[in-house]
Structure formats: C-alpha cells, structure tokens
C-alpha cells in the first residue's frame, strides 16, 4: 500500500473526482481509510463535491472514524462542500446525535455557519433533543 501511494496510485480519480480514499469513506470502510492515511494519503483531500473524509464519515454516523479524521493534521471541520454544508450541518441533518456532540467539542467549530440557502445547523435539526443540544452550545 505504501509503495502504491508513493507512486501516486491513490491520486487516480474517477469521473466524479473521487480518489480511493473518497471511495473507502463513502463505503464507510474505516479500516481501508485509516490504512491509506497511515501510508501517506492526504486525509484533507476534497473531491469535486468538496467533501473530505471527515464530512463523509459524519454523514455515515461513524463516530470512531469521525474521531480519527478530526485528529488528522490539516482537517478543517468547518470546510464546506459545494453547497456550503459543513460536517456539523450534515450530522445534524441526519440526526447523528453522538457525532454532533463530538463535533461540538472541536476547537473552532462554527455552530452558526450557513449553507448556500442561508440555513444553519439549528434549522436542519429534526428532533427536539438535537435542537436543545445545539442551543445549549450557542446555536442561534
């Protein structure tokens, strides 16, 4: 694996701009994603849709993976996708409470970021429990 990354095979992209790391995260495959990063792949890579591994694992409700990727250098949890959705917004939208709770502990997380439709994470919250968590942590 390390040699393949040294020779740049991990940088080959499909028609949609996805690399092997993006594919691994989209399939919720933390083991492969970790192996790729530990062998030198860039965890902050953004494909054409501007979603990094952290964003995708937040969508997939994989708390272990979210913690791993949040701890990687150059990962910005506020990095927006093409529609300006952040990791927090996507986790809130799918009501992934534990992931949201963890994201709120990250330094600099923007709880009031807005997407291209001028919506915040609080406006995406579907449950009272999620709304209360966000408000308790400063959402307006």
C-alpha positions in Angstrom: 0.0 0.0 0.0 2.8 2.4 0.9 4.5 1.9 -2.4 1.3 2.4 -4.3 0.8 5.8 -2.5 4.5 6.7 -3.2 3.9 6.1 -6.9 0.7 8.1 -6.8 -1.9 5.4 -7.5 -4.0 6.8 -4.7 -4.3 10.1 -6.7 -6.1 8.5 -9.6 -9.6 9.9 -9.8 -12.8 8.6 -11.3 -15.1 10.6 -13.5 -16.6 12.4 -10.4 -13.2 13.4 -9.0 -13.2 10.7 -6.3 -10.0 9.0 -5.2 -9.7 5.7 -3.4 -9.8 7.4 0.0 -13.1 9.0 -1.0 -14.5 5.7 -2.2 -13.4 4.0 1.1 -15.1 6.6 3.2 -18.3 6.6 1.0 -18.5 2.8 1.7 -18.0 3.5 5.4 -14.7 1.5 5.3 -12.7 2.9 8.2 -10.1 0.2 8.1 -9.1 1.0 4.5 -9.4 4.7 5.0 -7.1 4.5 8.1 -4.6 2.3 6.2 -4.5 4.8 3.3 -3.9 7.8 5.6 -1.3 5.9 7.7 0.6 5.1 4.5 0.6 8.7 3.5 -2.6 9.6 1.7 -4.0 13.1 2.3 -6.9 13.0 4.7 -7.9 16.5 3.8 -8.5 15.7 0.1 -11.6 17.3 -1.3 -13.1 15.8 -4.4 -15.2 17.7 -7.0 -18.1 17.9 -4.4 -15.7 19.3 -1.8 -16.4 16.6 0.7 -13.5 15.3 2.7 -13.3 12.1 4.7 -14.5 13.7 7.9 -17.6 15.1 6.2 -18.4 11.7 4.7 -18.0 9.8 8.0 -20.2 12.4 9.7 -22.9 11.7 7.2 -22.4 7.9 7.7 -22.7 8.3 11.5 -19.3 6.6 12.1 -18.1 8.2 15.4 -14.9 6.2 15.5 -14.0 7.4 12.0 -15.0 11.0 12.8 -12.7 11.0 15.8 -9.8 9.6 13.8 -10.2 12.0 10.9 -10.8 15.0 13.2 -7.4 14.3 14.8 -5.6 14.4 11.5 -3.5 17.5 10.5 -5.0 20.0 8.1 -8.5 18.8 8.6 -11.0 21.7 9.0 -14.3 20.6 10.4 -15.8 23.8 9.0 -14.7 23.1 5.5 -17.9 23.5 3.4 -18.9 21.2 0.5 -20.1 22.8 -2.8 -23.4 23.8 -1.2 -21.6 25.2 1.9 -22.7 22.3 4.1 -20.3 21.7 7.0 -19.6 18.5 8.9 -21.8 19.7 11.7 -24.7 20.5 9.4 -24.7 17.1 7.7 -24.5 15.3 11.0 -27.4 17.4 12.4 -29.5 16.8 9.2 -29.3 13.0 9.7 -29.8 13.3 13.4 -26.5 11.7 14.3 -26.5 12.9 17.9 -23.3 11.3 19.1 -21.4 12.7 16.1 -22.8 16.1 16.7 -22.0 16.0 20.4 -18.4 15.2 19.5 -18.1 17.8 16.8 -19.2 20.4 19.2 -16.1 19.7 21.3 -13.8 20.6 18.5 -12.0 23.9 18.8 -13.3 26.5 16.4 -16.4 24.6 15.2 -18.8 27.1 13.7 -22.2 26.2 15.1 -23.8 29.0 13.2 -22.3 28.5 9.7 -24.8 29.0 6.9 -25.2 27.0 3.7 -26.0 28.5 0.3 -29.7 28.6 1.2 -28.8 30.6 4.3 -29.7 27.7 6.6 -27.9 26.8 9.8 -27.4 23.5 11.6 -30.2 24.5 14.0 -32.6 24.9 11.2 -31.7 21.4 10.0 -32.4 19.8 13.4 -35.3 17.4 13.2 -35.6 16.4 16.9 -36.1 18.4 20.0 -33.1 16.6 21.6 -30.9 17.8 18.7 -32.2 21.4 18.9 -31.6 21.5 22.6 -28.0 20.3 22.2 -27.3 22.9 19.6 -28.9 25.8 21.6 -27.1 24.7 24.7 -23.8 25.1 22.7 -24.6 28.5 21.3 -26.7 28.0 18.2 -29.0 30.9 17.3 
